[in-house]
Amino acid sequence: MKILPAGILKGLPAFAHLSGYKGTYQPVLADSIEVVEDFYQEKIQLLEKSLKQLNVLENSREIAFLCREITGSKKALQDIFRKKKNRNT
């Protein structure tokens, strides 16, 4: 008998704790653009590392969740880069 992660039993991805999963994407509040940029870069690295450890047959929900989180984080980084570019011009 296989023991499932607690998140699966509740219908949430097992990696839901990584971003404070509440069903929506949560923005980060910080004093400087550089701090937010570092946060998202580290978050993407952590999520990609977690993604490499999963198996498609056994962890499809977790993979889908991580992919959404990575995509959202990359979009946030794009917004940060636009803000930095506009601030420097």
Biopython code that builds the backbone (N, CA, C, O; Angstrom):
import numpy as np
from Bio.PDB.StructureBuilder import StructureBuilder

atoms = [
    (1, "MET", "N", (0.843, -1.186, 0.000)),
    (1, "MET", "CA", (0.000, 0.000, 0.000)),
    (1, "MET", "C", (0.883, 1.243, 0.000)),
    (1, "MET", "O", (1.799, 1.371, 0.813)),
    (2, "LYS", "N", (0.599, 2.141, -0.910)),
    (2, "LYS", "CA", (1.383, 3.373, -1.048)),
    (2, "LYS", "C", (0.753, 4.480, -0.206)),
    (2, "LYS", "O", (-0.461, 4.676, -0.243)),
    (3, "ILE", "N", (1.564, 5.190, 0.541)),
    (3, "ILE", "CA", (1.084, 6.307, 1.355)),
    (3, "ILE", "C", (1.189, 7.576, 0.527)),
    (3, "ILE", "O", (2.260, 7.920, 0.029)),
    (4, "LEU", "N", (0.070, 8.264, 0.387)),
    (4, "LEU", "CA", (0.029, 9.498, -0.396)),
    (4, "LEU", "C", (0.389, 10.699, 0.465)),
    (4, "LEU", "O", (0.125, 10.697, 1.668)),
    (5, "PRO", "N", (0.996, 11.738, -0.142)),
    (5, "PRO", "CA", (1.259, 12.967, 0.597)),
    (5, "PRO", "C", (-0.042, 13.585, 1.096)),
    (5, "PRO", "O", (-1.097, 13.391, 0.492)),
    (6, "ALA", "N", (0.031, 14.316, 2.179)),
    (6, "ALA", "CA", (-1.153, 14.911, 2.797)),
    (6, "ALA", "C", (-1.910, 15.805, 1.828)),
    (6, "ALA", "O", (-3.140, 15.841, 1.863)),
    (7, "GLY", "N", (-1.208, 16.525, 0.968)),
    (7, "GLY", "CA", (-1.858, 17.418, 0.018)),
    (7, "GLY", "C", (-2.751, 16.688, -0.964)),
    (7, "GLY", "O", (-3.804, 17.198, -1.348)),
    (8, "ILE", "N", (-2.340, 15.494, -1.375)),
    (8, "ILE", "CA", (-3.128, 14.723, -2.325)),
    (8, "ILE", "C", (-4.461, 14.316, -1.694)),
    (8, "ILE", "O", (-5.500, 14.344, -2.353)),
    (9, "LEU", "N", (-4.424, 13.942, -0.434)),
    (9, "LEU", "CA", (-5.639, 13.525, 0.248)),
    (9, "LEU", "C", (-6.649, 14.660, 0.333)),
    (9, "LEU", "O", (-7.857, 14.421, 0.334)),
    (10, "LYS", "N", (-6.165, 15.883, 0.403)),
    (10, "LYS", "CA", (-7.041, 17.054, 0.485)),
    (10, "LYS", "C", (-7.361, 17.613, -0.899)),
    (10, "LYS", "O", (-8.106, 18.586, -1.014)),
    (11, "GLY", "N", (-6.807, 17.012, -1.943)),
    (11, "GLY", "CA", (-7.035, 17.490, -3.292)),
    (11, "GLY", "C", (-6.092, 18.599, -3.718)),
    (11, "GLY", "O", (-6.309, 19.226, -4.755)),
    (12, "LEU", "N", (-5.048, 18.856, -2.937)),
    (12, "LEU", "CA", (-4.052, 19.875, -3.274)),
    (12, "LEU", "C", (-2.774, 19.203, -3.726)),
    (12, "LEU", "O", (-2.504, 18.071, -3.324)),
    (13, "PRO", "N", (-1.979, 19.867, -4.552)),
    (13, "PRO", "CA", (-0.690, 19.304, -4.942)),
    (13, "PRO", "C", (0.216, 19.125, -3.735)),
    (13, "PRO", "O", (0.132, 19.891, -2.775)),
    (14, "ALA", "N", (1.077, 18.121, -3.776)),
    (14, "ALA", "CA", (1.972, 17.851, -2.654)),
    (14, "ALA", "C", (2.950, 18.996, -2.420)),
    (14, "ALA", "O", (3.420, 19.184, -1.298)),
    (15, "PHE", "N", (3.263, 19.760, -3.460)),
    (15, "PHE", "CA", (4.207, 20.861, -3.319)),
    (15, "PHE", "C", (3.505, 22.187, -3.070)),
    (15, "PHE", "O", (4.086, 23.249, -3.293)),
    (16, "ALA", "N", (2.261, 22.134, -2.612)),
    (16, "ALA", "CA", (1.480, 23.348, -2.381)),
    (16, "ALA", "C", (2.127, 24.267, -1.356)),
    (16, "ALA", "O", (1.917, 25.479, -1.407)),
    (17, "HIS", "N", (2.899, 23.731, -0.439)),
    (17, "HIS", "CA", (3.529, 24.543, 0.601)),
    (17, "HIS", "C", (4.606, 25.469, 0.061)),
    (17, "HIS", "O", (5.015, 26.394, 0.763)),
    (18, "LEU", "N", (5.078, 25.256, -1.154)),
    (18, "LEU", "CA", (6.176, 26.059, -1.693)),
    (18, "LEU", "C", (5.780, 27.508, -1.938)),
    (18, "LEU", "O", (6.626, 28.396, -1.838)),
    (19, "SER", "N", (4.535, 27.766, -2.251)),
    (19, "SER", "CA", (4.157, 29.142, -2.568)),
    (19, "SER", "C", (2.963, 29.619, -1.760)),
    (19, "SER", "O", (2.351, 30.630, -2.105)),
    (20, "GLY", "N", (2.626, 28.924, -0.713)),
    (20, "GLY", "CA", (1.440, 29.317, 0.030)),
    (20, "GLY", "C", (0.202, 29.140, -0.829)),
    (20, "GLY", "O", (-0.671, 30.007, -0.854)),
    (21, "TYR", "N", (0.126, 28.027, -1.529)),
    (21, "TYR", "CA", (-0.943, 27.741, -2.496)),
    (21, "TYR", "C", (-2.313, 27.975, -1.892)),
    (21, "TYR", "O", (-2.652, 27.398, -0.859)),
    (22, "LYS", "N", (-3.104, 28.828, -2.542)),
    (22, "LYS", "CA", (-4.472, 29.086, -2.113)),
    (22, "LYS", "C", (-5.394, 29.075, -3.317)),
    (22, "LYS", "O", (-6.519, 29.570, -3.250)),
    (23, "GLY", "N", (-4.923, 28.514, -4.409)),
    (23, "GLY", "CA", (-5.742, 28.466, -5.613)),
    (23, "GLY", "C", (-5.487, 29.625, -6.559)),
    (23, "GLY", "O", (-5.965, 29.610, -7.693)),
    (24, "THR", "N", (-4.746, 30.625, -6.117)),
    (24, "THR", "CA", (-4.403, 31.750, -6.978)),
    (24, "THR", "C", (-2.923, 32.067, -6.811)),
    (24, "THR", "O", (-2.294, 31.686, -5.824)),
    (25, "TYR", "N", (-2.398, 32.756, -7.773)),
    (25, "TYR", "CA", (-0.989, 33.138, -7.730)),
    (25, "TYR", "C", (-0.810, 34.294, -6.758)),
    (25, "TYR", "O", (-1.520, 35.295, -6.851)),
    (26, "GLN", "N", (0.122, 34.168, -5.834)),
    (26, "GLN", "CA", (0.331, 35.182, -4.805)),
    (26, "GLN", "C", (1.531, 36.072, -5.158)),
    (26, "GLN", "O", (2.639, 35.558, -5.309)),
    (27, "PRO", "N", (1.340, 37.395, -5.293)),
    (27, "PRO", "CA", (2.469, 38.286, -5.561)),
    (27, "PRO", "C", (3.332, 38.479, -4.313)),
    (27, "PRO", "O", (2.887, 38.234, -3.192)),
    (28, "VAL", "N", (4.560, 38.917, -4.527)),
    (28, "VAL", "CA", (5.492, 39.165, -3.433)),
    (28, "VAL", "C", (5.588, 40.659, -3.201)),
    (28, "VAL", "O", (5.701, 41.435, -4.150)),
    (29, "LEU", "N", (5.543, 41.065, -1.934)),
    (29, "LEU", "CA", (5.689, 42.478, -1.596)),
    (29, "LEU", "C", (7.075, 42.686, -0.991)),
    (29, "LEU", "O", (7.457, 41.980, -0.057)),
    (30, "ALA", "N", (7.824, 43.641, -1.513)),
    (30, "ALA", "CA", (9.169, 43.924, -1.015)),
    (30, "ALA", "C", (9.494, 45.387, -1.281)),
    (30, "ALA", "O", (8.792, 46.074, -2.023)),
    (31, "ASP", "N", (10.575, 45.846, -0.658)),
    (31, "ASP", "CA", (10.968, 47.252, -0.779)),
    (31, "ASP", "C", (11.646, 47.579, -2.100)),
    (31, "ASP", "O", (11.499, 48.694, -2.601)),
    (32, "SER", "N", (12.376, 46.649, -2.671)),
    (32, "SER", "CA", (13.111, 46.965, -3.890)),
    (32, "SER", "C", (12.879, 45.912, -4.966)),
    (32, "SER", "O", (12.577, 44.752, -4.683)),
    (33, "ILE", "N", (13.028, 46.352, -6.188)),
    (33, "ILE", "CA", (12.863, 45.453, -7.326)),
    (33, "ILE", "C", (13.906, 44.339, -7.282)),
    (33, "ILE", "O", (13.617, 43.200, -7.650)),
    (34, "GLU", "N", (15.106, 44.663, -6.837)),
    (34, "GLU", "CA", (16.189, 43.678, -6.795)),
    (34, "GLU", "C", (15.866, 42.536, -5.828)),
    (34, "GLU", "O", (16.173, 41.378, -6.111)),
    (35, "VAL", "N", (15.253, 42.857, -4.697)),
    (35, "VAL", "CA", (14.882, 41.832, -3.718)),
    (35, "VAL", "C", (13.837, 40.895, -4.315)),
    (35, "VAL", "O", (13.932, 39.677, -4.163)),
    (36, "VAL", "N", (12.851, 41.456, -4.987)),
    (36, "VAL", "CA", (11.803, 40.651, -5.605)),
    (36, "VAL", "C", (12.389, 39.796, -6.722)),
    (36, "VAL", "O", (12.021, 38.631, -6.879)),
    (37, "GLU", "N", (13.295, 40.373, -7.492)),
    (37, "GLU", "CA", (13.952, 39.635, -8.571)),
    (37, "GLU", "C", (14.711, 38.428, -8.017)),
    (37, "GLU", "O", (14.592, 37.324, -8.549)),
    (38, "ASP", "N", (15.478, 38.629, -6.967)),
    (38, "ASP", "CA", (16.214, 37.519, -6.341)),
    (38, "ASP", "C", (15.266, 36.453, -5.819)),
    (38, "ASP", "O", (15.528, 35.259, -5.960)),
    (39, "PHE", "N", (14.153, 36.887, -5.210)),
    (39, "PHE", "CA", (13.174, 35.936, -4.691)),
    (39, "PHE", "C", (12.649, 35.033, -5.801)),
    (39, "PHE", "O", (12.627, 33.811, -5.650)),
    (40, "TYR", "N", (12.227, 35.629, -6.916)),
    (40, "TYR", "CA", (11.662, 34.841, -8.010)),
    (40, "TYR", "C", (12.705, 33.942, -8.666)),
    (40, "TYR", "O", (12.388, 32.819, -9.058)),
    (41, "GLN", "N", (13.932, 34.411, -8.792)),
    (41, "GLN", "CA", (14.978, 33.571, -9.372)),
    (41, "GLN", "C", (15.248, 32.350, -8.495)),
    (41, "GLN", "O", (15.396, 31.238, -9.002)),
    (42, "GLU", "N", (15.312, 32.556, -7.189)),
    (42, "GLU", "CA", (15.519, 31.430, -6.275)),
    (42, "GLU", "C", (14.319, 30.497, -6.275)),
    (42, "GLU", "O", (14.479, 29.278, -6.209)),
    (43, "LYS", "N", (13.132, 31.054, -6.348)),
    (43, "LYS", "CA", (11.916, 30.241, -6.380)),
    (43, "LYS", "C", (11.889, 29.361, -7.624)),
    (43, "LYS", "O", (11.547, 28.181, -7.543)),
    (44, "ILE", "N", (12.246, 29.924, -8.766)),
    (44, "ILE", "CA", (12.276, 29.160, -10.012)),
    (44, "ILE", "C", (13.286, 28.023, -9.907)),
    (44, "ILE", "O", (13.002, 26.902, -10.328)),
    (45, "GLN", "N", (14.456, 28.301, -9.352)),
    (45, "GLN", "CA", (15.469, 27.252, -9.188)),
    (45, "GLN", "C", (14.962, 26.130, -8.288)),
    (45, "GLN", "O", (15.160, 24.954, -8.593)),
    (46, "LEU", "N", (14.320, 26.478, -7.196)),
    (46, "LEU", "CA", (13.783, 25.482, -6.271)),
    (46, "LEU", "C", (12.693, 24.644, -6.931)),
    (46, "LEU", "O", (12.665, 23.422, -6.788)),
    (47, "LEU", "N", (11.801, 25.307, -7.652)),
    (47, "LEU", "CA", (10.724, 24.592, -8.320)),
    (47, "LEU", "C", (11.253, 23.661, -9.410)),
    (47, "LEU", "O", (10.773, 22.536, -9.549)),
    (48, "GLU", "N", (12.238, 24.120, -10.182)),
    (48, "GLU", "CA", (12.822, 23.282, -11.228)),
    (48, "GLU", "C", (13.545, 22.081, -10.623)),
    (48, "GLU", "O", (13.499, 20.984, -11.179)),
    (49, "LYS", "N", (14.205, 22.284, -9.499)),
    (49, "LYS", "CA", (14.874, 21.175, -8.816)),
    (49, "LYS", "C", (13.843, 20.149, -8.342)),
    (49, "LYS", "O", (14.049, 18.944, -8.487)),
    (50, "SER", "N", (12.747, 20.625, -7.782)),
    (50, "SER", "CA", (11.677, 19.731, -7.343)),
    (50, "SER", "C", (11.064, 18.990, -8.521)),
    (50, "SER", "O", (10.731, 17.809, -8.415)),
    (51, "LEU", "N", (10.918, 19.679, -9.636)),
    (51, "LEU", "CA", (10.321, 19.093, -10.832)),
    (51, "LEU", "C", (11.159, 17.931, -11.363)),
    (51, "LEU", "O", (10.610, 16.939, -11.843)),
    (52, "LYS", "N", (12.463, 18.048, -11.282)),
    (52, "LYS", "CA", (13.358, 16.989, -11.771)),
    (52, "LYS", "C", (13.222, 15.694, -10.984)),
    (52, "LYS", "O", (13.569, 14.627, -11.489)),
    (53, "GLN", "N", (12.724, 15.770, -9.762)),
    (53, "GLN", "CA", (12.625, 14.590, -8.907)),
    (53, "GLN", "C", (11.308, 13.836, -9.085)),
    (53, "GLN", "O", (11.111, 12.792, -8.463)),
    (54, "LEU", "N", (10.408, 14.346, -9.919)),
    (54, "LEU", "CA", (9.079, 13.751, -10.048)),
    (54, "LEU", "C", (8.971, 12.837, -11.260)),
    (54, "LEU", "O", (9.725, 12.958, -12.226)),
    (55, "ASN", "N", (8.022, 11.928, -11.181)),
    (55, "ASN", "CA", (7.743, 10.968, -12.228)),
    (55, "ASN", "C", (6.365, 11.284, -12.803)),
    (55, "ASN", "O", (5.412, 11.467, -12.046)),
    (56, "VAL", "N", (6.245, 11.352, -14.121)),
    (56, "VAL", "CA", (5.001, 11.733, -14.771)),
    (56, "VAL", "C", (3.863, 10.779, -14.402)),
    (56, "VAL", "O", (2.733, 11.222, -14.193)),
    (57, "LEU", "N", (4.142, 9.494, -14.321)),
    (57, "LEU", "CA", (3.093, 8.524, -14.029)),
    (57, "LEU", "C", (2.562, 8.627, -12.606)),
    (57, "LEU", "O", (1.383, 8.367, -12.364)),
    (58, "GLU", "N", (3.418, 9.003, -11.666)),
    (58, "GLU", "CA", (3.026, 9.022, -10.264)),
    (58, "GLU", "C", (2.716, 10.420, -9.730)),
    (58, "GLU", "O", (2.003, 10.553, -8.735)),
    (59, "ASN", "N", (3.236, 11.453, -10.371)),
    (59, "ASN", "CA", (3.147, 12.810, -9.817)),
    (59, "ASN", "C", (2.601, 13.827, -10.807)),
    (59, "ASN", "O", (3.102, 14.949, -10.865)),
    (60, "SER", "N", (1.603, 13.470, -11.577)),
    (60, "SER", "CA", (1.114, 14.378, -12.621)),
    (60, "SER", "C", (0.535, 15.670, -12.053)),
    (60, "SER", "O", (0.738, 16.738, -12.632)),
    (61, "ARG", "N", (-0.174, 15.595, -10.942)),
    (61, "ARG", "CA", (-0.726, 16.816, -10.334)),
    (61, "ARG", "C", (0.372, 17.739, -9.850)),
    (61, "ARG", "O", (0.312, 18.950, -10.064)),
    (62, "GLU", "N", (1.368, 17.178, -9.203)),
    (62, "GLU", "CA", (2.482, 17.987, -8.705)),
    (62, "GLU", "C", (3.239, 18.635, -9.856)),
    (62, "GLU", "O", (3.651, 19.791, -9.764)),
    (63, "ILE", "N", (3.421, 17.879, -10.946)),
    (63, "ILE", "CA", (4.125, 18.420, -12.109)),
    (63, "ILE", "C", (3.338, 19.582, -12.705)),
    (63, "ILE", "O", (3.912, 20.620, -13.034)),
    (64, "ALA", "N", (2.035, 19.410, -12.842)),
    (64, "ALA", "CA", (1.193, 20.483, -13.388)),
    (64, "ALA", "C", (1.255, 21.722, -12.496)),
    (64, "ALA", "O", (1.358, 22.844, -12.992)),
    (65, "PHE", "N", (1.192, 21.519, -11.184)),
    (65, "PHE", "CA", (1.273, 22.633, -10.243)),
    (65, "PHE", "C", (2.616, 23.357, -10.355)),
    (65, "PHE", "O", (2.663, 24.585, -10.424)),
    (66, "LEU", "N", (3.704, 22.584, -10.373)),
    (66, "LEU", "CA", (5.032, 23.196, -10.456)),
    (66, "LEU", "C", (5.203, 23.957, -11.762)),
    (66, "LEU", "O", (5.802, 25.033, -11.777)),
    (67, "CYS", "N", (4.686, 23.414, -12.851)),
    (67, "CYS", "CA", (4.791, 24.113, -14.137)),
    (67, "CYS", "C", (4.034, 25.436, -14.103)),
    (67, "CYS", "O", (4.516, 26.439, -14.629)),
    (68, "ARG", "N", (2.852, 25.446, -13.487)),
    (68, "ARG", "CA", (2.102, 26.712, -13.353)),
    (68, "ARG", "C", (2.868, 27.708, -12.496)),
    (68, "ARG", "O", (2.916, 28.895, -12.819)),
    (69, "GLU", "N", (3.463, 27.240, -11.415)),
    (69, "GLU", "CA", (4.223, 28.129, -10.540)),
    (69, "GLU", "C", (5.455, 28.688, -11.249)),
    (69, "GLU", "O", (5.771, 29.870, -11.110)),
    (70, "ILE", "N", (6.149, 27.844, -12.007)),
    (70, "ILE", "CA", (7.332, 28.301, -12.750)),
    (70, "ILE", "C", (6.917, 29.337, -13.788)),
    (70, "ILE", "O", (7.567, 30.373, -13.927)),
    (71, "THR", "N", (5.842, 29.062, -14.513)),
    (71, "THR", "CA", (5.356, 30.002, -15.518)),
    (71, "THR", "C", (4.978, 31.338, -14.889)),
    (71, "THR", "O", (5.330, 32.393, -15.416)),
    (72, "GLY", "N", (4.269, 31.300, -13.772)),
    (72, "GLY", "CA", (3.894, 32.539, -13.085)),
    (72, "GLY", "C", (5.094, 33.311, -12.585)),
    (72, "GLY", "O", (5.122, 34.539, -12.657)),
    (73, "SER", "N", (6.087, 32.598, -12.078)),
    (73, "SER", "CA", (7.301, 33.251, -11.584)),
    (73, "SER", "C", (8.095, 33.877, -12.725)),
    (73, "SER", "O", (8.657, 34.962, -12.575)),
    (74, "LYS", "N", (8.139, 33.191, -13.865)),
    (74, "LYS", "CA", (8.854, 33.744, -15.013)),
    (74, "LYS", "C", (8.145, 34.976, -15.557)),
    (74, "LYS", "O", (8.798, 35.919, -16.001)),
    (75, "LYS", "N", (6.811, 34.979, -15.527)),
    (75, "LYS", "CA", (6.061, 36.169, -15.952)),
    (75, "LYS", "C", (6.332, 37.324, -15.002)),
    (75, "LYS", "O", (6.482, 38.466, -15.435)),
    (76, "ALA", "N", (6.396, 37.033, -13.717)),
    (76, "ALA", "CA", (6.705, 38.073, -12.734)),
    (76, "ALA", "C", (8.100, 38.641, -12.977)),
    (76, "ALA", "O", (8.304, 39.850, -12.870)),
    (77, "LEU", "N", (9.057, 37.778, -13.303)),
    (77, "LEU", "CA", (10.412, 38.250, -13.615)),
    (77, "LEU", "C", (10.416, 39.132, -14.861)),
    (77, "LEU", "O", (11.131, 40.133, -14.907)),
    (78, "GLN", "N", (9.627, 38.772, -15.864)),
    (78, "GLN", "CA", (9.536, 39.610, -17.062)),
    (78, "GLN", "C", (9.012, 41.005, -16.706)),
    (78, "GLN", "O", (9.508, 42.009, -17.219)),
    (79, "ASP", "N", (8.020, 41.059, -15.836)),
    (79, "ASP", "CA", (7.497, 42.360, -15.393)),
    (79, "ASP", "C", (8.572, 43.155, -14.654)),
    (79, "ASP", "O", (8.681, 44.370, -14.823)),
    (80, "ILE", "N", (9.353, 42.471, -13.846)),
    (80, "ILE", "CA", (10.432, 43.134, -13.105)),
    (80, "ILE", "C", (11.467, 43.697, -14.067)),
    (80, "ILE", "O", (11.932, 44.824, -13.894)),
    (81, "PHE", "N", (11.830, 42.916, -15.079)),
    (81, "PHE", "CA", (12.815, 43.387, -16.056)),
    (81, "PHE", "C", (12.281, 44.601, -16.816)),
    (81, "PHE", "O", (13.038, 45.525, -17.116)),
    (82, "ARG", "N", (10.976, 44.607, -17.130)),
    (82, "ARG", "CA", (10.382, 45.774, -17.802)),
    (82, "ARG", "C", (10.446, 47.009, -16.899)),
    (82, "ARG", "O", (10.766, 48.106, -17.358)),
    (83, "LYS", "N", (10.140, 46.821, -15.611)),
    (83, "LYS", "CA", (10.196, 47.942, -14.670)),
    (83, "LYS", "C", (11.610, 48.481, -14.529)),
    (83, "LYS", "O", (11.816, 49.694, -14.485)),
    (84, "LYS", "N", (12.589, 47.575, -14.460)),
    (84, "LYS", "CA", (13.978, 48.013, -14.353)),
    (84, "LYS", "C", (14.403, 48.761, -15.606)),
    (84, "LYS", "O", (15.122, 49.757, -15.528)),
    (85, "LYS", "N", (13.957, 48.281, -16.761)),
    (85, "LYS", "CA", (14.317, 48.931, -18.026)),
    (85, "LYS", "C", (13.703, 50.324, -18.080)),
    (85, "LYS", "O", (14.369, 51.283, -18.468)),
    (86, "ASN", "N", (12.430, 50.438, -17.690)),
    (86, "ASN", "CA", (11.752, 51.742, -17.714)),
    (86, "ASN", "C", (12.358, 52.701, -16.689)),
    (86, "ASN", "O", (12.402, 53.910, -16.917)),
    (87, "ARG", "N", (12.818, 52.166, -15.574)),
    (87, "ARG", "CA", (13.426, 53.004, -14.543)),
    (87, "ARG", "C", (14.774, 53.540, -14.993)),
    (87, "ARG", "O", (15.156, 54.651, -14.625)),
    (88, "ASN", "N", (15.500, 52.757, -15.788)),
    (88, "ASN", "CA", (16.823, 53.155, -16.245)),
    (88, "ASN", "C", (16.792, 54.061, -17.471)),
    (88, "ASN", "O", (17.807, 54.670, -17.809)),
    (89, "THR", "N", (15.637, 54.163, -18.147)),
    (89, "THR", "CA", (15.589, 55.014, -19.347)),
    (89, "THR", "C", (15.026, 56.372, -19.039)),
    (89, "THR", "O", (14.915, 57.212, -19.933)),
]
sb = StructureBuilder()
sb.init_structure("model")
sb.init_model(0)
sb.init_chain("A")
sb.init_seg("    ")
for serial, (resi, resn, name, xyz) in enumerate(atoms, 1):
    if name == "N":
        sb.init_residue(resn, " ", resi, " ")
    sb.init_atom(name, np.array(xyz, "f"), 0.0, 1.0, " ", f" {name:<3s}", serial, name[0])
structure = sb.get_structure()
